Amino acid sequence: MLKAVKFSPFGYALHQTILDDSGTPIDYRFLEVNESFERITGLSAQQIVNKTVTEVMPGIQNSAFDWISYYGNLSITGVEQSIEQYSEILDKWFQVQVGVPQRGYFTTLFVDISEQKERTAELENFFHVNLDLLCIADTDGHFIRVNREWSNILGYTTEDLESRQFLDFVHPDDLDSTLKTLSLLDEQKDVINFVNRYRCKDGSYRFIEWRSHPQGKRIYAAARDITDRKKNDALLQSYLSMQEILIRMSSRFINIPLEHMDSAINDSLREIGTFIHSDRSYVFEYRWAEQYCINTHEWCNAGTSSQMDKLQHVDVTDVPEWTAAHRSGSAIVISDVQTLDTDSRIRHILLEQEVKSLLTIPMMERDECIGFIGFDWVHTLHEYSEKEKLLLTMFSDMLINFFNRFKLEKNLVEARDLANSANQAKSDFLANMSHEIRTPMNAIIGLTSLMMDSTLTEEQYGFLRKIDISSKLLMEIINNVLDFSKIEAGKMEIDEHPFSFETIIDQLQSLFSESAKEKNIELFLSLDSKIPRFLIGDSLRLYQVLANIVSNAIKFTENGSVTCSITLASAHGSETRVAFTISDTGIGMNRDELAGLFRAFSQADSSTSRKYGGTGLGLVISSRLVSAMGGSISATSQRGKGSTFSFELVFQIPVPSETDADNREIFVPSFTTQETGRYTFSGQSWPKARVLLVEDNELNQEVAVRLLRKASIEADIAPNGFEAVRAVSRHPYDLILMDIQMPGMDGYEASKKIRKHCPTVPIIALSAAVLDEDRRRVFDSGMNGHIGKPIDSSELLRVLHRFLTSPTKGPVPDDSPITDWTHADLPGFSVSQGLHALAGDELFYRKILLMFRDQLDREYKDVDSILSGDNPVEAKRCIHTLKGLAGTVAANDIHAIATEIDYALSQNMHVSETHIRALQQALDVARSSLAQLSNIVDDTSVSHKIGKEALDAMRQSLMGNHPVDDDLLSQVISYLERIFGPGSAKDLATMVDEFEYDKAMKELADLENRIKESDR
């Protein structure tokens, strides 16, 4: 034995094969073994050398492995092999290398692999008993090995699976995602939580979730059948969705106004029908007394025809089994109409409507069936689930509650209307009486004042002085009654705007300092310095409340003082809570008198009105006004020790669009009318100002340019943001009016670009958007303020006053109101509102109405298709523009509906069919009205008064050699042709157009003389 073999760690033995007479191996003999042989087998050399294997291991002939034949044949043939061999006698596994040194002899070189084989067996057993799907595959898509669970789940044998590509079993819809995942594994990246579907042997599919680890070309994966989990998740999601639908519908039915009842029911039918994938959903009402039922509401899926018009008077005696089931509270379920009896009346009716499957649920109020809801399938058969029946039953209950609420509220509304009608009659009487009395009282006060300034005797002056005082007291009573009647009628509105408390304190000081001084009492007015200088609220109504209470305090105080203090109660973010306290040292009140303090037409006692005067309405009005502003007034008092009135109100801090950033400047109207407090164009102009109007809509351009011309401002027009930036780079401007929504570069982006080169030029946003986020974007982009669309002449003038130099006084433009337009009630339009926004310019208002008509015909013929289409950007642009245009021409119905749709689109909400139909109807009304208007404009000229004023204005322009405005020329021509016939002013128009002003002056004079002669 070689030394290397002798001391080798491998077991070694040399054997000699023993043959029988025929040359067949019948045994073999151990000739030599090494020490490792002895250690591994536990057999000593002395025991086995020169002995045969049958002597060493008796019974080896009966082993499952034919040791003697196997090794004997190798020694004869000379073939060398490596095998794994289990020895039952030794109970061990060996890795054996067989060598043949010469014929009839063989060597074995081996190691004990029993422990390794045991581990392998354990892994194999674990592999096959695992409840998960285990497999080994390659990145080419072949199964190499799978465990038995694959057979349990898919139904194939392991041999079937291991002989094919695993892609053969993947659902066709999951192939792309599976191939992408396979490419990740090919890049040696782990994949977890990947799900696809595998085909079973019966043709069904199971959802399989994978966790895979690549190693070279091999993939080691564990998977799990999650089909049941998927079904449960889908079922749970379905129930959650159903719950959301029910909650949404419940909220809808609870909160929706009654006038929107039909749209709420239709929306709910659409929502449920879509959820359960039906083709038609509907509500029927039973009218048992008349023996018929009617289809009151219906929703149809795309491609399904409506049946509602055909089902308005269905005779209940035609389908007695149907109505009997409903009256007993039973649902009607028909999975396949074709299975009904051929003589069935129900079968005939349903086939006429192309219904294949149907489910109806009765609406039961107590024990009476008042109607039913139903769902039809017309394109496919459908098996209704218990879930769907539950959903429809709950919807049925909701509808019953909603109908009951409708009846109850209708009764309450009728009762309220009856009460309001009586209250309204009282308020109308008070208002009418107050107005009727005010007219003669104004005359009395005015004439008394004039007479007091004339030469009078002392006695006469004394009489007139008493008349003056009494008249003013009576006027104060009348004003209180009028205010009270407005409040009672709900016509008292709160107008919030930026104001300063300093102004209110100054007004109170000016009003009451003299009266306090006359009574020799002290008046203290204090303002907390912590209150922001400017806040948003109704300063007029607040002043009215304070003045009323301070006036009462002075009236009922004979000595001592009256204190009015305004203090900061709290401040949170943009909200400021302010406390108001008015105290006096007057006559005071007891507990009973306090209890009736805020009741109408009552005072502390009957002697109060006799001694101090008044109606008892002042504090009632003050209390109502404080309540309207969000507060509550209270009073404390003691008889003989004075009274204290207090209340708190919340005000907002103005945003930058209403005051400067440091809260130091406020819009105080310098040029106002007494009645409205609004700016007017009364002769103010800025002829040297240069303004850029950035606006893409032609009608809006016309309106803005026209209003600017009234202020003697000629504006340049940029139709989009690009042109605006280009225009500013070429010319300096004093003011830029910037539309927000424009194609290409919008107003926000244009303003940012302009700000880089012109940091100080005022830029004012023009937009119909009024949300806080829109205002924030305005200032974030560098703009200075905001004017809403439609553009109001007063608001525009407010901006001109703020950002341009002081106006000069020029000729007063024609602000005449409507004089002879008999169509002030033009359906779909508020003519008075439209004229007011355009400073009363009737001719121009007619002009933009016709422009609006042309735009409706050109751009809004298919507005329903745009809203129902698949281009939300185009829909938003279309509706936003329509909203602005409608506001400009005072098409209030269109504007209101477009505003609702615009908001819905901005929030990515669904636009209901109800809204689309309402918008289409409003557009049809407007088109019809404007069609009439075109004839009016063709056949009607301006009024006589306006015409003469236009002639005067033209004469002034011609005398001063000033260009004649196109609109003025059009007004003059229209007026002259109404008097003298078509073409009569053609020469005058030609002369003006060719700047032959001398000839035009002479022609105008001749025409005016002819007018005077015709007037005689």
Buried (B, 14 or more C-beta within 10 A) or exposed (E): EEEEBEEBEBBBBBBBBBBEEEEEBBBBBBBBBBBBBBEBBEBEBEEBBEEBBBBBBEEBBEBEEEBBEBBBBBBBEEEEEEBEBBBEEBEBBBBBBBBBEEEBBBBBBBBBBBEEBEEEEEEEEEBEEEEBBBBBBBBEBBBEBBBBBBBEBBBBBBEBBBEBEBEEBBBEEBEEBBEEBBEBBBEEEEBEEBBBBBBBEEEEBBBBBBBBBBEEEBBBBBBBBBBEEBEEEEEEEBEEEBEEBBEEBBEBBEEBEEEEBEBBBBBBBBBBBEBBEBBBBBBBBBEEEEEBBBBBBBBBBEEBEEBBEEBEEBEBEEBEEBBEBBBEEEBBEBBEBEEBEEEBBBBBBBBEBBBBBBBBBBBBEEEEBBBBBBBBBBBEEBEBEEEBBBBBBBBBBBBBBBBEBEEEEEEEEEEEEEEBEEBBEEBEEBBEBBEEBBEEBEEBBEEBEEBBEEEBEEEEBEBBEEBBEEBBEBBBBBBBBBBBBBBBBEEBEEEBBBBBBEBBBEBBEEBBEEBBEEBEBEBEBEBEEEBBBBBBBBBBBBBBBBBBBBBBBBBBBEEBBBBBBBBBBEBEEEEBBBBBBBBBBBBBBEEEBBEEBBEBEBBBBEEBBEEEBBBBBBBBBBBBBBEBBEBEBBBEBEEEEBBBBBBBBBBBBBBBBBBEEEBEBBBEBEBBEEEEEBBBBBBBBBEEBBBBBBBBBEBBBBBBBBBBBBBBBEBBBBBBBBBBBEBBEEEEBBBBBBBBBBEEBBBBBBBBBBBEEBEEBBBBBBBBBEEEEBBEBBBEBBBBBBBBBBBBBBBBBBBBBBBBEEBEEEEEBBBBEBEEBEBEEBEBBBBBBBBBBBBBBBBBBBBBBBBBBEBBEEBBEEBBEBBEEEEEEEBBBBBBBBBBBBBBBBBBBBBBBBBBBBBBBBEEEEBBBBBBEBBBBBBEBBBEBBEEBBEBBEEBBBBBEBBBBBBEBBBEBBEEEEEBBEBBBBBBBBBBBBBBEEEBBEBBBEBBEEEEBEBBBBBBEEBBEBBEEEEE
